[in-house]
């Protein structure tokens, strides 16, 4: 996950350079997901050829909506926000994702809130702090803060940097980034139910990228009316599209899926602030970007709110595991040494362990009243 954050950081910086050179972010989205589709298609077609479920109309509609929210709405608004602001600012705003996901999960009744429990209070408080940090970054820019490693560069380029910063529409960029994060959170909400109906992660990712590419082409044709925007050579624009598509779409989706499957979404989300730190350093070195006081204070609030939400999610996960661990089956049905089926109706720990040790033993939950009636019938 640490390596993945460096990959995301590189995407932000390379994409910013490409946008500064005049590449249309609409075209960049098309090329990015075309590269993503081509890079993940061989793995999906080969590795999941025997386990791929049947496509239904409902699953296709979900894939269409996932492609619309992810590759189209999220990426276009994120690139537009990145173009108006800076890589560091964009990464900081992206840390709102867990809080937004939590709010949407509550709205759609996928998560319950009980303010009598500390974990729920932590998630609600973290969400409020995260929103406060985002509002601060949006409404208050503050003075530029010079970093030690970029002090001399900023001293030489100070007037130019101030003029460039004044030309940026930070408020508009902030709104675009908030919309992008909201779309990404919506994708998370819909992705879970879709995976339950279509249990083939690689194929699902390939289809989302492919449908997203087609949708992005339609959007680009509507927004860009000249053919020159489609031209791309062996330059930074090609590198930005290929890097973003292969590293931060196809590879990132697969790695994140593995990490979430093994360690859970809380562990995967906990590394996102690292990307902001890496981008801040890389942006100062490569792009000579200024970091502003409002951004620093807002980033601290967002990260504090982020970890409050993650702590609440972690406690919730621990509670669920403890509840599952304390559940003891009332009846164990297994096969004895002679091949006869036997019923162990008593909650005897020794018999329970012997039955579980049998390779053919199966745990069956039986209501207490039913178990008592079966035992009385045998007597």
C-alpha positions, 0 to 999 in steps of 0.5 A, a space after each residue: 500500500 505504501 508503494 501504491 501511494 507513491 504511484 498515486 502521487 506520481 500520477 498527480 504530478 505527471 498529470 498536472 504537468 500534462 494539463 499545464 502543457 494544454 492537454 484536455 482533461 476530457 481527452 486524458 480521461 478517454 486515453 487513461 481508461 483505454 490504457 486501463 482496459 487494454 492492460 487488465 483485459 488479458 488477465 480478466 479474460 484468462 484468469 476468470 474465464 471459468 468463474 465469470 457469472 452470467 451478465 444480467 440487465 441489472 448488473 449491466 445497469 450497475 456497471 453503466 452507473 459505476 462507469 459514469 460515476 468513476 471514469 467519467 464524473 469523478 475523473 473529469 471533475 478531479 482533473 478540472 479541479 487539479 488544473 485550477 488548484 495544485 496536486 497537494 491541494 487535490 490530494 488533501 481534498 481527496 482525504 474526504 472520501 471515507 467521511 463522504 462514504 460513511 455519510 452516504 452509507 448512513 443515508 442508504 441505510 447501509 450503516 447504522 448510527 448509535 450515538 451511545 457508542 464511542 465508535 459511532 461518535 468517533 465516525 460522526 465527529 470525524 465526518 464533521 471535522 473533515 467537512 470543516 477542513 474542506 470548507 476551510 481549504 475552500 474559503 481560506 487560502 492564506 499566505 504562502 508557506 515556503 519549505 526549506 527544500 524549495 526556499 531558494 527556488 521560490 525566492 527567485 520565482 516569487 513574483 511569477 509564482 504569485 501571479 500564477 497563483 492569483 490567476 487560479 480559481 481556487 474556489 471553483 477548483 475546490 467545488 470540482 474536487 468535492 464533486 469528484 470525491 462525492 462521485 467516488 464515494 457513490 462508486 464505493 457504495 454501489 460497487 459492493 452490491 454489484 460484486 455480490 451479484 457479479 463475483 468476478 473482480 477483474 472482469 468487473 473492473 475491465 467492464 467498468 473501464 471499457 464502458 467508462 471509455 465509451 462514455 468519456 468519448 461521448 462527453 469529449 465529443 460534446 465538450 471538445 469541438 476540434 480534432 486537434 485535442 485528440 492528437 497525442 505523441 510520444 510526450 508527457 501527454 502519452 506518459 500521463 495517460 499510460 501511467 494513470 491508466 496502467 498504474 492508478 487504474 488497473 494495477 491499483 484496483 487489483 492491489 487494493 482489492 487484494 489488500 481489502 480482502 485480506 486486511 479490510 477497507 480500514 487498513 487500505 484507507 489508512 494510507 491515503 494521507 501519505 500520498 498527500 505528503 509525498 505529493 507536497 514534497 514532489 510538487 515543491 521540487 518538480 513544479 515549484 508549487 507554493 503551499 498555503 497556510 489555509 491548505 495546511 490547516 485544512 489538511 490537518 483537520 481533514 487527516 484528523 477527521 479521517 483517522 477518527 472515522 477510520 478508528 470508528 470503523 476499526 472498532 466496529 470491525 473488532 466488535 463484529 469479530 468478537 460477536 462472531 467468535 462468541 457464537 456457539 452452535 447448539 447442535 453438531 451433526 457429524 459422522 462417527 468412525 463407522 460411517 453412521 450419522 450422529 447428533 450431539 445435542 449437548 453443549 459439551 466442550 469435549 464433544 464439540 471439539 471432537 465433532 469439529 476435529 472430524 473432517 466431515 463435521 458440519 455445524 448446524 444452528 438449531 433453536 434450543 426448544 427444537 433441540 430439547 424436543 429432539 433429545 426427549 424424542 430419542 429418550 
